[in-house]
Amino acid sequence: MSYTVRFTRDAADDLQRLFDFILERDTAQGGDFDQAARALSAIERAIDTLRFTPFTCRKAGRDPFIRELVIPFGGAGYVALFEIEASDSVVIAAVRHQREDDYH
């Protein structure tokens, strides 16, 4: 079985916000400008696994269809909040850095 994965507008905005944050931080520090692209690629690869195994992710509350995908990257990583909408559909609701307080 394969699931279709889509992003809400807020989740797409989260990806842009996270990318911009890393890019700005690395530019200010004279660091590795490819870091933002690698982070985005790690997020995309992890989210791609939801096409086959969304129920393996941890539950995010009482609803068994609301889950979180932990995405390792460097010393921390990211967390994607998603909902299994139907027997063939997953929607990403938000993405945040693991060190952020909550989803935006």
C-alpha positions as CSV (number, residue, x, y, z in Angstrom):
1,M,0.0,0.0,0.0
2,S,1.2,3.5,-0.8
3,Y,0.1,6.8,0.7
4,T,-0.1,10.1,-1.0
5,V,1.7,12.8,1.0
6,R,0.8,16.5,0.8
7,F,1.7,19.6,2.8
8,T,-0.6,22.2,4.2
9,R,0.3,25.8,3.4
10,D,1.5,26.3,7.0
11,A,3.8,23.3,6.7
12,A,5.2,24.6,3.4
13,D,5.8,27.9,5.1
14,D,7.6,26.1,7.9
15,L,10.0,24.5,5.5
16,Q,10.8,27.9,4.0
17,R,11.2,29.4,7.4
18,L,13.6,26.7,8.5
19,F,15.6,26.9,5.3
20,D,15.9,30.7,5.6
21,F,17.0,30.5,9.3
22,I,19.8,28.1,8.5
23,L,20.9,30.1,5.5
24,E,20.9,33.4,7.4
25,R,22.8,31.8,10.3
26,D,25.4,30.3,8.1
27,T,25.8,33.5,6.1
28,A,26.4,35.5,9.3
29,Q,28.9,33.0,10.6
30,G,30.7,32.6,7.3
31,G,29.9,28.9,7.4
32,D,28.8,26.1,5.1
33,F,26.2,27.5,2.7
34,D,25.1,24.0,1.7
35,Q,23.9,23.3,5.2
36,A,20.4,24.6,4.5
37,A,20.0,22.5,1.3
38,R,21.2,19.4,3.2
39,A,18.7,20.0,6.0
40,L,15.9,20.4,3.5
41,S,17.0,17.3,1.7
42,A,17.0,15.3,5.0
43,I,13.5,16.5,5.8
44,E,12.2,15.6,2.3
45,R,13.8,12.1,2.4
46,A,12.3,11.4,5.9
47,I,8.9,12.6,4.8
48,D,9.1,10.4,1.7
49,T,9.1,7.4,4.1
50,L,5.5,8.3,5.1
51,R,4.4,7.1,1.7
52,F,4.9,3.5,3.0
53,T,5.0,3.6,6.9
54,P,3.1,6.4,8.5
55,F,1.8,4.2,11.4
56,T,5.4,3.5,12.6
57,C,5.7,7.1,13.8
58,R,4.9,8.1,17.3
59,K,1.4,9.3,18.3
60,A,1.0,13.0,19.0
61,G,-1.9,12.9,21.4
62,R,-5.0,10.8,21.8
63,D,-6.0,10.6,18.2
64,P,-4.1,7.6,16.7
65,F,-4.1,9.3,13.3
66,I,-2.2,12.4,14.4
67,R,1.5,11.5,14.5
68,E,5.0,12.9,14.6
69,L,8.0,12.0,12.5
70,V,11.3,12.6,14.1
71,I,13.9,13.6,11.5
72,P,17.6,13.4,12.6
73,F,19.9,16.0,11.3
74,G,23.3,16.9,12.8
75,G,23.2,17.2,16.6
76,A,19.4,17.8,16.7
77,G,16.9,17.5,13.9
78,Y,13.3,18.2,13.0
79,V,9.9,17.0,13.8
80,A,7.0,16.8,11.3
81,L,3.4,16.7,12.6
82,F,1.1,14.9,10.3
83,E,-2.3,13.3,10.0
84,I,-3.2,10.0,8.4
85,E,-6.3,11.3,6.6
86,A,-7.5,8.2,4.9
87,S,-6.3,4.7,3.9
88,D,-4.2,6.3,1.2
89,S,-3.5,9.9,2.3
90,V,-1.2,11.7,4.7
91,V,-1.1,15.5,5.3
92,I,1.9,17.2,6.8
93,A,0.5,19.9,9.1
94,A,3.7,21.5,10.5
95,V,7.5,21.1,10.6
96,R,9.7,22.4,13.4
97,H,13.2,22.2,14.6
98,Q,13.5,19.9,17.7
99,R,14.8,22.7,19.8
100,E,11.8,24.9,19.1
101,D,9.2,25.1,21.8
102,D,6.2,24.1,19.6
103,Y,4.9,24.1,16.1
104,H,4.3,27.5,14.4
